[in-house]
Amino acid sequence: MKEFTHIDEHGRARMVDVSEKEPTVREAIARGRVSMSPETLKLIKTGGIRKGDVLAVAQVAGIMAAKRTSELIPMCHPLQITAVDIDFSMNDEDSTVEIEAVVKTRDRTGVEMEALVAVSAAALTIYDMCKAVDRAITLTDIRLVKKTGGKSGTFIREGEV
């Protein structure tokens, strides 16, 4: 079993020392889902939400959040992010918006947390912009789908990519 790297020999939290690691190209893909009423999804599609273009604002929120992850998650290292892309797909059958974030860097540690934070912020922004018309919106299935680079190599969630 692997050990936690953010705990020292006394059981206290610590930031992992990555100063001796070589920078490598790293990428992470995360996804999440926002479920809502069919009427709310239709309003998003037709631009009927009074606060504005929901997906455009959620996209910017996700990008901004990825860049500020180390300010939100205590043990995350500040990274030189080289790319962030946020995509949305709407599904009429189950009345959902699927969010995907792809984050890249050339650094000493991975960008999994940045991708997960990007998806989370985009999902929260969708909720915020639509809550006036649908308080029952739910945010679900936020997960790491794929990560590449670094000593631990590639991870691909089964059935995802």
N, CA, C and O of each residue as an XYZ file, in Angstrom:
644
protein
N       0.833     -1.185      0.000
C       0.000      0.000      0.000
C       0.876      1.247      0.000
O       1.872      1.314      0.721
N       0.512      2.212     -0.792
C       1.257      3.468     -0.844
C       1.016      4.271      0.423
O      -0.025      4.151      1.068
N       2.002      5.093      0.765
C       1.884      5.940      1.948
C       1.522      7.362      1.536
O       1.811      7.788      0.418
N       0.891      8.087      2.445
C       0.580      9.488      2.204
C       1.876     10.290      2.194
O       2.726     10.119      3.069
N       2.023     11.158      1.208
C       3.254     11.943      1.099
C       3.145     13.285      1.808
O       4.155     13.961      2.004
N       1.948     13.677      2.191
C       1.747     14.987      2.816
C       1.703     14.912      4.349
O       1.248     15.844      5.012
N       2.184     13.788      4.898
C       2.215     13.605      6.352
C       3.660     13.302      6.743
O       4.290     12.421      6.157
N       4.190     14.031      7.736
C       5.559     13.764      8.156
C       5.599     12.636      9.181
O       4.567     12.060      9.526
N       6.804     12.325      9.665
C       6.981     11.196     10.597
C       6.263     11.411     11.925
O       6.112     10.463     12.694
N       5.817     12.633     12.213
C       5.085     12.936     13.447
C       3.585     13.031     13.212
O       2.832     13.361     14.128
N       3.149     12.745     11.996
C       1.724     12.791     11.681
C       1.203     14.180     11.347
O      -0.007     14.387     11.256
N       2.110     15.128     11.165
C       1.710     16.495     10.840
C       1.697     16.699      9.328
O       2.457     16.073      8.589
N       0.822     17.583      8.895
C       0.743     17.908      7.465
C       1.993     18.649      7.033
O       2.556     19.441      7.789
N       2.425     18.379      5.791
C       3.581     19.077      5.234
C       3.419     19.170      3.722
O       2.724     18.363      3.104
N       4.062     20.150      3.153
C       4.119     20.268      1.703
C       5.309     19.438      1.235
O       6.418     19.592      1.747
N       5.082     18.572      0.275
C       6.131     17.696     -0.231
C       7.229     18.524     -0.896
O       6.944     19.478     -1.620
N       8.478     18.153     -0.646
C       9.621     18.839     -1.246
C       9.838     18.281     -2.653
O      10.194     17.114     -2.815
N       9.623     19.118     -3.665
C       9.806     18.696     -5.057
C      11.019     19.373     -5.694
O      11.187     19.317     -6.912
N      11.863     20.012     -4.883
C      12.959     20.811     -5.424
C      13.974     19.981     -6.202
O      14.639     20.523     -7.084
N      14.120     18.704     -5.917
C      15.092     17.868     -6.624
C      14.501     17.193     -7.865
O      15.239     16.582     -8.639
N      13.220     17.291     -8.061
C      12.592     16.657     -9.224
C      12.836     17.480    -10.480
O      12.893     18.708    -10.428
N      12.976     16.807    -11.586
C      13.153     17.475    -12.878
C      11.788     17.880    -13.430
O      10.842     17.096    -13.344
N      11.660     19.070    -13.989
C      10.404     19.449    -14.643
C      10.138     18.553    -15.855
O      11.038     18.285    -16.650
N       8.905     18.100    -15.983
C       8.474     17.325    -17.143
C       7.118     17.838    -17.586
O       6.418     18.517    -16.834
N       6.757     17.508    -18.812
C       5.441     17.881    -19.319
C       4.409     17.003    -18.626
O       4.560     15.783    -18.560
N       3.376     17.627    -18.119
C       2.321     16.926    -17.376
C       0.964     17.434    -17.842
O       0.814     18.603    -18.197
N      -0.011     16.550    -17.837
C      -1.370     16.912    -18.241
C      -2.358     16.156    -17.368
O      -2.116     15.011    -16.986
N      -3.464     16.799    -17.058
C      -4.541     16.141    -16.314
C      -5.869     16.509    -16.947
O      -6.079     17.636    -17.396
N      -6.759     15.531    -16.972
C      -8.120     15.729    -17.465
C      -9.069     15.345    -16.340
O      -8.965     14.257    -15.774
N      -9.990     16.237    -16.020
C     -11.006     15.974    -15.009
C     -12.377     16.247    -15.612
O     -12.513     17.029    -16.553
N     -13.377     15.596    -15.060
C     -14.752     15.799    -15.512
C     -15.692     15.879    -14.315
O     -15.385     15.411    -13.218
N     -16.845     16.487    -14.564
C     -17.906     16.555    -13.574
C     -19.225     16.791    -14.285
O     -19.251     17.113    -15.473
N     -20.314     16.631    -13.557
C     -21.646     16.721    -14.153
C     -22.529     17.637    -13.318
O     -22.480     17.626    -12.088
N     -23.338     18.429    -14.013
C     -24.325     19.284    -13.362
C     -25.696     18.834    -13.877
O     -25.982     18.906    -15.072
N     -26.527     18.371    -12.954
C     -27.879     17.908    -13.302
C     -28.891     18.981    -12.945
O     -28.778     19.645    -11.914
N     -29.880     19.141    -13.810
C     -30.868     20.205    -13.622
C     -32.177     19.809    -14.279
O     -32.276     18.751    -14.901
N     -33.174     20.656    -14.140
C     -34.450     20.402    -14.801
C     -34.283     20.626    -16.304
O     -33.415     21.390    -16.725
N     -35.113     19.962    -17.115
C     -35.058     20.194    -18.560
C     -35.284     21.666    -18.927
O     -34.702     22.167    -19.888
N     -36.131     22.348    -18.156
C     -36.409     23.762    -18.422
C     -35.163     24.618    -18.225
O     -34.910     25.544    -18.996
N     -34.387     24.304    -17.189
C     -33.157     25.054    -16.928
C     -32.139     24.828    -18.037
O     -31.494     25.770    -18.497
N     -31.997     23.588    -18.462
C     -31.065     23.305    -19.554
C     -31.474     24.061    -20.817
O     -30.626     24.582    -21.542
N     -32.765     24.115    -21.069
C     -33.249     24.842    -22.245
C     -32.920     26.336    -22.130
O     -32.539     26.965    -23.117
N     -33.067     26.900    -20.932
C     -32.729     28.311    -20.728
C     -31.238     28.570    -20.968
O     -30.861     29.596    -21.534
N     -30.408     27.643    -20.535
C     -28.968     27.787    -20.780
C     -28.699     27.779    -22.280
O     -27.953     28.613    -22.791
N     -29.309     26.835    -22.974
C     -29.092     26.699    -24.427
C     -29.572     27.913    -25.216
O     -28.955     28.303    -26.207
N     -30.666     28.500    -24.773
C     -31.274     29.603    -25.536
C     -30.856     30.981    -25.036
O     -31.320     31.996    -25.554
N     -29.987     31.020    -24.038
C     -29.550     32.313    -23.503
C     -30.596     32.978    -22.636
O     -30.610     34.202    -22.503
N     -31.472     32.185    -22.046
C     -32.568     32.731    -21.254
C     -32.270     32.971    -19.784
O     -33.161     33.382    -19.041
N     -31.046     32.727    -19.346
C     -30.687     32.986    -17.945
C     -30.326     34.462    -17.822
O     -29.449     34.955    -18.531
N     -31.000     35.156    -16.929
C     -30.872     36.620    -16.841
C     -29.470     37.097    -16.482
O     -29.099     38.221    -16.819
N     -28.681     36.260    -15.802
C     -27.335     36.682    -15.415
C     -26.371     36.694    -16.595
O     -25.288     37.271    -16.498
N     -26.747     36.064    -17.712
C     -25.862     36.084    -18.885
C     -25.570     34.717    -19.451
O     -26.286     33.754    -19.174
N     -24.521     34.629    -20.243
C     -24.107     33.399    -20.919
C     -23.471     32.465    -19.890
O     -22.308     32.631    -19.520
N     -24.236     31.498    -19.442
C     -23.832     30.629    -18.336
C     -22.530     29.893    -18.645
O     -21.615     29.891    -17.822
N     -22.438     29.278    -19.799
C     -21.258     28.464    -20.089
C     -20.015     29.314    -20.341
O     -18.907     28.889    -20.013
N     -20.174     30.489    -20.909
C     -19.020     31.377    -21.103
C     -18.457     31.822    -19.755
O     -17.241     31.845    -19.565
N     -19.334     32.173    -18.828
C     -18.884     32.600    -17.497
C     -18.272     31.416    -16.748
O     -17.248     31.569    -16.082
N     -18.893     30.235    -16.852
C     -18.367     29.041    -16.186
C     -17.000     28.667    -16.746
O     -16.137     28.196    -16.006
N     -16.796     28.871    -18.035
C     -15.504     28.576    -18.651
C     -14.408     29.476    -18.075
O     -13.329     28.999    -17.723
N     -14.686     30.756    -17.981
C     -13.711     31.690    -17.409
C     -13.467     31.362    -15.930
O     -12.328     31.417    -15.468
N     -14.513     31.026    -15.196
C     -14.359     30.667    -13.784
C     -13.458     29.448    -13.625
O     -12.608     29.412    -12.735
N     -13.643     28.451    -14.485
C     -12.806     27.260    -14.423
C     -11.350     27.560    -14.701
O     -10.466     27.041    -14.020
N     -11.093     28.386    -15.689
C      -9.712     28.762    -16.017
C      -9.079     29.531    -14.854
O      -7.952     29.246    -14.450
N      -9.810     30.498    -14.331
C      -9.288     31.277    -13.198
C      -9.013     30.387    -11.989
O      -7.997     30.552    -11.313
N      -9.909     29.450    -11.717
C      -9.752     28.567    -10.566
C      -8.521     27.669    -10.718
O      -7.782     27.462     -9.756
N      -8.301     27.141    -11.915
C      -7.118     26.301    -12.142
C      -5.851     27.073    -11.797
O      -4.938     26.529    -11.177
N      -5.796     28.334    -12.198
C      -4.610     29.152    -11.960
C      -4.416     29.505    -10.491
O      -3.314     29.879    -10.089
N      -5.471     29.391     -9.682
C      -5.378     29.782     -8.269
C      -5.488     28.597     -7.318
O      -5.712     28.780     -6.121
N      -5.333     27.402     -7.835
C      -5.509     26.201     -7.015
C      -4.637     26.207     -5.770
O      -5.108     25.847     -4.691
N      -3.385     26.606     -5.895
C      -2.484     26.569     -4.728
C      -2.919     27.531     -3.626
O      -2.489     27.391     -2.481
N      -3.759     28.500     -3.954
C      -4.289     29.409     -2.933
C      -5.483     28.804     -2.201
O      -5.841     29.252     -1.111
N      -6.099     27.786     -2.799
C      -7.295     27.169     -2.229
C      -7.017     25.846     -1.524
O      -7.637     25.540     -0.505
N      -6.089     25.063     -2.063
C      -5.775     23.737     -1.530
C      -4.419     23.833     -0.837
O      -3.406     24.041     -1.505
N      -4.375     23.686      0.485
C      -3.189     24.029      1.262
C      -1.874     23.375      0.845
O      -0.839     24.039      0.903
N      -1.862     22.131      0.437
C      -0.592     21.458      0.148
C      -0.220     21.454     -1.340
O       0.740     20.794     -1.738
N      -0.965     22.174     -2.144
C      -0.645     22.258     -3.580
C       0.466     23.270     -3.818
O       0.489     24.346     -3.220
N       1.382     22.904     -4.701
C       2.461     23.802     -5.094
C       1.944     24.792     -6.137
O       1.122     24.425     -6.977
N       2.407     26.031     -6.098
C       2.086     26.955     -7.191
C       2.808     26.470     -8.460
O       4.006     26.191     -8.427
N       2.093     26.375     -9.541
C       2.655     25.838    -10.786
C       2.579     26.851    -11.910
O       1.738     27.751    -11.902
N       3.456     26.693    -12.861
C       3.409     27.458    -14.095
C       2.500     26.703    -15.062
O       2.971     25.874    -15.841
N       1.230     26.984    -15.015
C       0.290     26.320    -15.915
C       0.506     26.879    -17.317
O       0.584     28.091    -17.513
N       0.601     25.968    -18.293
C       0.839     26.396    -19.665
C      -0.424     26.368    -20.516
O      -0.457     26.989    -21.578
N      -1.462     25.664    -20.075
C      -2.715     25.626    -20.833
C      -3.851     25.145    -19.945
O      -3.675     24.266    -19.101
N      -5.018     25.737    -20.152
C      -6.255     25.269    -19.518
C      -7.347     25.337    -20.570
O      -7.528     26.365    -21.223
N      -8.070     24.248    -20.731
C      -9.196     24.219    -21.657
C     -10.393     23.622    -20.934
O     -10.296     22.559    -20.321
N     -11.514     24.311    -21.012
C     -12.752     23.843    -20.388
C     -13.779     23.630    -21.497
O     -14.038     24.531    -22.295
N     -14.358     22.436    -21.542
C     -15.400     22.127    -22.531
C     -16.666     21.681    -21.822
O     -16.630     21.131    -20.721
N     -17.779     21.933    -22.482
C     -19.090     21.548    -21.958
C     -19.827     20.730    -23.007
O     -19.757     21.027    -24.200
N     -20.534     19.698    -22.557
C     -21.464     19.009    -23.449
C     -22.794     18.891    -22.719
O     -22.862     18.500    -21.554
N     -23.849     19.245    -23.448
C     -25.190     19.213    -22.872
C     -25.911     17.965    -23.348
O     -25.846     17.597    -24.521
N     -26.594     17.325    -22.421
C     -27.314     16.101    -22.715
C     -28.794     16.304    -22.400
O     -29.182     16.408    -21.236
N     -29.608     16.359    -23.440
C     -31.053     16.564    -23.259
C     -31.730     15.375    -22.596
O     -32.698     15.554    -21.857
N     -31.235     14.152    -22.847
C     -31.879     12.950    -22.305
C     -31.915     12.939    -20.781
O     -32.941     12.619    -20.181
N     -30.779     13.292    -20.152
C     -30.771     13.291    -18.685
C     -30.647     14.689    -18.097
O     -30.440     14.850    -16.894
N     -30.776     15.698    -18.951
C     -30.787     17.095    -18.528
C     -29.550     17.454    -17.701
O     -29.647     17.905    -16.560
N     -28.384     17.236    -18.319
C     -27.121     17.508    -17.638
C     -26.180     18.307    -18.522
O     -26.308     18.344    -19.746
N     -25.233     18.944    -17.855
C     -24.089     19.550    -18.517
C     -22.868     18.816    -17.995
O     -22.605     18.820    -16.792
N     -22.121     18.186    -18.892
C     -20.861     17.525    -18.541
C     -19.748     18.538    -18.760
O     -19.676     19.187    -19.803
N     -18.890     18.662    -17.768
C     -17.769     19.603    -17.828
C     -16.479     18.800    -17.932
O     -16.296     17.811    -17.222
N     -15.592     19.228    -18.814
C     -14.267     18.614    -18.905
C     -13.215     19.711    -18.865
O     -13.305     20.708    -19.583
N     -12.216     19.509    -18.012
C     -11.090     20.439    -17.920
C      -9.813     19.695    -18.270
O      -9.557     18.600    -17.770
N      -9.016     20.308    -19.139
C      -7.695     19.786    -19.487
C      -6.686     20.847    -19.068
O      -6.767     21.998    -19.497
N      -5.740     20.451    -18.230
C      -4.734     21.388    -17.724
C      -3.352     20.814    -18.026
O      -3.111     19.619    -17.853
N      -2.443     21.690    -18.485
C      -1.081     21.269    -18.830
C      -0.058     22.168    -18.145
O      -0.316     23.330    -17.829
N       1.118     21.576    -17.930
C       2.254     22.307    -17.375
C       3.548     21.618    -17.780
O       3.538     20.483    -18.257
N       4.631     22.299    -17.590
C       5.964     21.686    -17.595
C       6.551     22.081    -16.251
O       7.072     23.183    -16.080
N       6.456     21.153    -15.297
C       6.823     21.496    -13.921
C       7.254     20.243    -13.176
O       7.392     19.172    -13.766
N       7.468     20.393    -11.852
C       7.979     19.314    -11.004
C       6.889     18.458    -10.375
O       7.181     17.420     -9.782
N       5.655     18.878    -10.499
C       4.543     18.112     -9.914
C       3.333     18.265    -10.822
O       3.275     19.169    -11.655
N       2.374     17.375    -10.650
C       1.256     17.282    -11.584
C       0.171     18.328    -11.402
O       0.171     19.100    -10.444
N      -0.754     18.328    -12.352
C      -1.837     19.315    -12.385
C      -3.215     18.677    -12.174
O      -4.227     19.211    -12.628
N      -3.244     17.543    -11.489
C      -4.531     16.894    -11.210
C      -5.454     17.794    -10.399
O      -6.637     17.927    -10.715
N      -4.913     18.408     -9.361
C      -5.747     19.256     -8.510
C      -6.245     20.472     -9.275
O      -7.378     20.907     -9.071
N      -5.423     21.021    -10.146
C      -5.833     22.177    -10.944
C      -6.996     21.810    -11.860
O      -7.925     22.602    -12.025
N      -6.958     20.626    -12.455
C      -8.059     20.187    -13.318
C      -9.330     19.947    -12.504
O     -10.421     20.318    -12.938
N      -9.198     19.336    -11.338
C     -10.366     19.080    -10.482
C     -10.973     20.385     -9.949
O     -12.194     20.522     -9.886
N     -10.132     21.327     -9.573
C     -10.622     22.620     -9.092
C     -11.299     23.384    -10.232
O     -12.308     24.057    -10.016
N     -10.750     23.282    -11.440
C     -11.361     23.946    -12.598
C     -12.774     23.422    -12.838
O     -13.701     24.206    -13.042
N     -12.941     22.108    -12.816
C     -14.271     21.515    -13.008
C     -15.210     21.947    -11.887
O     -16.362     22.299    -12.140
N     -14.725     21.920    -10.661
C     -15.555     22.291     -9.512
C     -16.031     23.733     -9.611
O     -17.207     24.017     -9.385
N     -15.129     24.639     -9.945
C     -15.497     26.055    -10.056
C     -16.464     26.290    -11.207
O     -17.396     27.085    -11.080
N     -16.255     25.613    -12.323
C     -17.185     25.749    -13.452
C     -18.570     25.243    -13.057
O     -19.578     25.874    -13.376
N     -18.623     24.109    -12.366
C     -19.911     23.558    -11.926
C     -20.597     24.491    -10.928
O     -21.801     24.726    -11.029
N     -19.855     25.014     -9.983
C     -20.424     25.956     -9.011
C     -20.930     27.228     -9.686
O     -21.937     27.799     -9.268
N     -20.243     27.662    -10.711
C     -20.669     28.856    -11.445
C     -21.979     28.601    -12.181
O     -22.855     29.465    -12.214
N     -22.113     27.418    -12.770
C     -23.386     27.070    -13.416
C     -24.501     27.110    -12.384
O     -25.566     27.675    -12.633
N     -24.255     26.506    -11.216
C     -25.269     26.545    -10.158
C     -25.602     27.990     -9.774
O     -26.773     28.359     -9.695
N     -24.584     28.794     -9.538
C     -24.797     30.174     -9.116
C     -25.629     30.954    -10.131
O     -26.528     31.706     -9.757
N     -25.332     30.775    -11.389
C     -26.032     31.553    -12.416
C     -27.456     31.073    -12.652
O     -28.291     31.824    -13.158
N     -27.740     29.817    -12.285
C     -29.059     29.238    -12.573
C     -29.928     29.018    -11.333
O     -31.083     28.615    -11.462
N     -29.399     29.274    -10.144
C     -30.142     28.949     -8.919
C     -31.454     29.714     -8.777
O     -32.366     29.245     -8.096
N     -31.563     30.865     -9.397
C     -32.817     31.625     -9.300
C     -33.978     30.895     -9.976
O     -35.136     31.093     -9.608
N     -33.671     30.057    -10.959
C     -34.733     29.328    -11.654
C     -34.785     27.858    -11.279
O     -35.763     27.179    -11.593
N     -33.730     27.339    -10.599
C     -33.700     25.903    -10.293
C     -32.786     25.646     -9.096
O     -31.578     25.465     -9.253
N     -33.373     25.632     -7.907
C     -32.576     25.386     -6.694
C     -32.222     23.910     -6.517
O     -31.410     23.577     -5.653
N     -32.807     23.031     -7.306
C     -32.568     21.590     -7.168
C     -31.401     21.086     -8.014
O     -31.196     19.876     -8.116
N     -30.647     21.975     -8.612
C     -29.476     21.576     -9.399
C     -28.514     20.802     -8.497
O     -28.314     21.154     -7.335
N     -27.918     19.734     -9.056
C     -26.923     18.976     -8.295
C     -25.617     18.884     -9.081
O     -25.610     18.815    -10.311
N     -24.522     18.884     -8.339
C     -23.180     18.741     -8.899
C     -22.700     17.350     -8.510
O     -22.679     17.008     -7.327
N     -22.310     16.538     -9.507
C     -21.939     15.158     -9.202
C     -20.733     14.717    -10.020
O     -20.315     15.379    -10.969
N     -20.197     13.584     -9.617
C     -19.208     12.831    -10.390
C     -17.964     13.629    -10.766
O     -17.420     13.435    -11.853
N     -17.508     14.510     -9.904
C     -16.262     15.222    -10.174
C     -15.129     14.226     -9.940
O     -14.992     13.664     -8.854
N     -14.307     14.016    -11.000
C     -13.330     12.941    -10.942
C     -12.149     13.213    -11.871
O     -12.277     13.921    -12.870
N     -11.001     12.637    -11.524
C      -9.856     12.643    -12.407
C     -10.071     11.547    -13.438
O     -10.362     10.404    -13.084
N      -9.927     11.891    -14.711
C     -10.132     10.946    -15.800
C      -8.792     10.412    -16.323
O      -8.651      9.227    -16.626
N      -7.810     11.323    -16.419
C      -6.518     10.918    -16.968
C      -5.446     11.870    -16.461
O      -5.689     13.062    -16.273
N      -4.265     11.326    -16.246
C      -3.108     12.164    -15.950
C      -1.896     11.523    -16.596
O      -1.753     10.301    -16.615
N      -1.017     12.380    -17.131
C       0.214     11.892    -17.746
C       1.387     12.701    -17.225
O       1.231     13.833    -16.767
N       2.572     12.092    -17.303
C       3.799     12.762    -16.902
C       4.193     12.448    -15.485
O       3.394     11.953    -14.691
N       5.431     12.742    -15.180
C       5.938     12.542    -13.828
C       6.368     11.115    -13.562
O       6.213     10.231    -14.405
N       6.909     10.909    -12.378
C       7.459      9.613    -11.975
C       6.395      8.510    -11.939
O       6.678      7.357    -12.265
N       5.186      8.868    -11.546
C       4.141      7.834    -11.421
C       3.530      7.451    -12.766
O       2.745      6.507    -12.839
N       3.881      8.171    -13.828
C       3.428      7.779    -15.160
C       1.997      8.157    -15.465
O       1.475      9.157    -14.971
N       1.377      7.335    -16.287
C       0.036      7.625    -16.783
C      -1.033      6.920    -15.954
O      -0.882      5.756    -15.584
N      -2.103      7.636    -15.672
C      -3.295      7.060    -15.045
C      -4.458      7.334    -15.975
O      -4.642      8.464    -16.428
N      -5.249      6.301    -16.264
C      -6.474      6.466    -17.047
C      -7.594      5.753    -16.293
O      -7.514      4.554    -16.026
N      -8.636      6.506    -15.954
C      -9.793      5.905    -15.272
C     -10.491      4.969    -16.260
O     -10.785      5.343    -17.395
N     -10.738      3.780    -15.813
C     -11.342      2.764    -16.665
C     -12.681      3.223    -17.246
O     -13.558      3.698    -16.525
N     -12.816      3.070    -18.562
C     -14.061      3.410    -19.239
C     -14.261      4.886    -19.513
O     -15.349      5.284    -19.928
N     -13.249      5.711    -19.296
C     -13.422      7.168    -19.403
C     -12.835      7.791    -20.659
O     -13.431      8.724    -21.197
N     -11.712      7.327    -21.145
C     -11.046      8.030    -22.250
C     -11.127      7.219    -23.526
O     -10.622      7.648    -24.563
